[in-house]
């Protein structure tokens, strides 16, 4: 199965996302932001890092890229899409997900290994986890504070669309400790932490087996690959 990984000018985690796809048994297909052709992929990852035009508002300009026009159409037709960090910001700007990401409450860039609680396991990207499971994956952002109206937040809670929630402290002031959300259908997921940085023993956070052994991020990639293979 093929999973597209978009590269924008300024992207820095696209190769990490592609490696995570390969480790999960999928084929990563590089997609350029200025090309509207999705090249027959089964799912799309919008990686973290920077896109371009972020000085205006993170993701505001890149959400209008030719590739995003195709991603929006595909997502609304059911294609699985995962936005990580800047990718989450782009999904919100493209109105595929509700809410917005604002400057961290501390006004500082934060980088840490972050504990999360998996709240929703019925999305296309989280089926490999158990509800309530605690995982640790890296977090790095300056504009990661999830915000939305009370009405939207209440709706997300009531419909089970909070995908992951911060545990062990809120690192950026996100409303209700929200670290990631999904759309109504569960095929589009956005999250601020970086699962692609916790997929390979020796290169992730500290884990139960020792330093740098954490690979809790694998579940996001294993979920989508298993799901797409099962549907073929």
Secondary structure as the mmCIF struct_conf table of DSSP 4:
data_model
#
loop_
_struct_conf.conf_type_id
_struct_conf.id
_struct_conf.beg_label_comp_id
_struct_conf.beg_label_asym_id
_struct_conf.beg_label_seq_id
_struct_conf.end_label_comp_id
_struct_conf.end_label_asym_id
_struct_conf.end_label_seq_id
STRN STRN1 UNK A 2 UNK A 7
TURN_TY1_P TURN_TY1_P1 UNK A 9 UNK A 10
STRN STRN2 UNK A 11 UNK A 11
BEND BEND1 UNK A 13 UNK A 13
HELX_RH_AL_P HELX_RH_AL_P1 UNK A 14 UNK A 23
TURN_TY1_P TURN_TY1_P2 UNK A 24 UNK A 25
STRN STRN3 UNK A 27 UNK A 32
TURN_TY1_P TURN_TY1_P3 UNK A 33 UNK A 34
TURN_TY1_P TURN_TY1_P4 UNK A 39 UNK A 40
BEND BEND2 UNK A 42 UNK A 42
STRN STRN4 UNK A 43 UNK A 46
BEND BEND3 UNK A 48 UNK A 48
STRN STRN5 UNK A 49 UNK A 49
BEND BEND4 UNK A 52 UNK A 52
TURN_TY1_P TURN_TY1_P5 UNK A 54 UNK A 56
BEND BEND5 UNK A 57 UNK A 57
TURN_TY1_P TURN_TY1_P6 UNK A 58 UNK A 61
HELX_RH_3T_P HELX_RH_3T_P1 UNK A 62 UNK A 64
BEND BEND6 UNK A 65 UNK A 65
HELX_RH_AL_P HELX_RH_AL_P2 UNK A 66 UNK A 76
TURN_TY1_P TURN_TY1_P7 UNK A 77 UNK A 78
STRN STRN6 UNK A 80 UNK A 84
TURN_TY1_P TURN_TY1_P8 UNK A 85 UNK A 85
HELX_RH_AL_P HELX_RH_AL_P3 UNK A 86 UNK A 93
TURN_TY1_P TURN_TY1_P9 UNK A 94 UNK A 95
BEND BEND7 UNK A 96 UNK A 99
STRN STRN7 UNK A 100 UNK A 102
TURN_TY1_P TURN_TY1_P10 UNK A 105 UNK A 106
BEND BEND8 UNK A 107 UNK A 108
STRN STRN8 UNK A 110 UNK A 118
BEND BEND9 UNK A 122 UNK A 123
TURN_TY1_P TURN_TY1_P11 UNK A 124 UNK A 128
BEND BEND10 UNK A 129 UNK A 129
TURN_TY1_P TURN_TY1_P12 UNK A 131 UNK A 132
STRN STRN9 UNK A 134 UNK A 141
BEND BEND11 UNK A 142 UNK A 143
STRN STRN10 UNK A 145 UNK A 147
HELX_RH_AL_P HELX_RH_AL_P4 UNK A 150 UNK A 158
TURN_TY1_P TURN_TY1_P13 UNK A 159 UNK A 160
STRN STRN11 UNK A 162 UNK A 166
BEND BEND12 UNK A 168 UNK A 169
BEND BEND13 UNK A 171 UNK A 172
HELX_RH_3T_P HELX_RH_3T_P2 UNK A 175 UNK A 177
STRN STRN12 UNK A 178 UNK A 182
TURN_TY1_P TURN_TY1_P14 UNK A 184 UNK A 185
BEND BEND14 UNK A 186 UNK A 187
STRN STRN13 UNK A 188 UNK A 191
BEND BEND15 UNK A 192 UNK A 193
STRN STRN14 UNK A 194 UNK A 194
HELX_RH_3T_P HELX_RH_3T_P3 UNK A 195 UNK A 197
BEND BEND16 UNK A 198 UNK A 200
TURN_TY1_P TURN_TY1_P15 UNK A 201 UNK A 202
BEND BEND17 UNK A 203 UNK A 205
STRN STRN15 UNK A 207 UNK A 207
TURN_TY1_P TURN_TY1_P16 UNK A 208 UNK A 209
STRN STRN16 UNK A 210 UNK A 210
TURN_TY1_P TURN_TY1_P17 UNK A 211 UNK A 212
TURN_TY1_P TURN_TY1_P18 UNK A 216 UNK A 217
HELX_RH_AL_P HELX_RH_AL_P5 UNK A 218 UNK A 231
#
